[in-house]
């Protein structure tokens, strides 16, 4: 792991821990950004490291929290029988 990754991980872990303590809104945009962050962590860092696994778990928890509150609007169209 290079120096920039070593500096970045504690900051990302702190952010993910803070997100875990907050009640997150149901936001598609927030969910999208969290998924992108999780993807970048998964692709750019070795997954075998305990701190990386911890960050991934925190991000997945935040994703679950925000995505479970997204309201899905469903339009029901009824056909009128003639």
N, C-alpha and C positions, 0 to 999 in steps of 0.2 A: 504494500500500500504506500502511495506517495504522500508527501507532506501535506498537500492540499486536502486529501481525503481524511487525513488524521485531524486536521483543523475543522473540517466540515462535519464530521460525524457527531461530536459532542453538541454542536449547535442544532443539528437536525434532531438529535435525540431529545434535547430540551424542548424544542418546538412540538415534537410528537407527544411528549409527556404533558405539556400544557394543554394541547388539544384534547388529551384524554381526560383532563379534569374539568373541561367546559362542556356545557350543554350546547351542542352544535346545531345550527339550523338545518332544516331540510333543504339543501341547495344543490341543484344539479351542477352548477359551476364549481362549488367547493369540492364536491365529489369527484369531478373531472380532474381538478388540480391535485387532489390527494392521490388519485389513481396514476396520474403522470409522475408524481414524485415517487410513488412506490415502484413504478416501472423503472425509473432512472436508478433507484437504489439497487433494484434486483439485477439490472444489466451492467452497472458500473463497479459494483463492489463484490468481493468474494463472499458468497452466502454462508460460508462455514464459520465466519467470525460471530461470536456471541453478541457483540454490540450491533451488528448488522441485522441479525435475526430479531433482536429486541426492537429495533427501529421498525422493521417490517411488521412485526406484530402490533406495535402501537399505531402505525399507519392504517393497517387493516381494521383495527378497532374503530378508529376515527371514520374510516370509510363506511363501516357498518352503521355507525351512529348517525351520520348525516344522510346516508342513502335510505335508511329505514323511515326517515321523516319526510321524504319527498312525496308530495301529493300527486297522485296520478289521476288525471281527469279522463273520464271515460264518457263518451257520448253514446247514448242509446237512441237509436232511431227505430221507431215503431212504424210498421206499415199499417196503414188503414185499409182494412178489407172493404172492398166495394161490393 
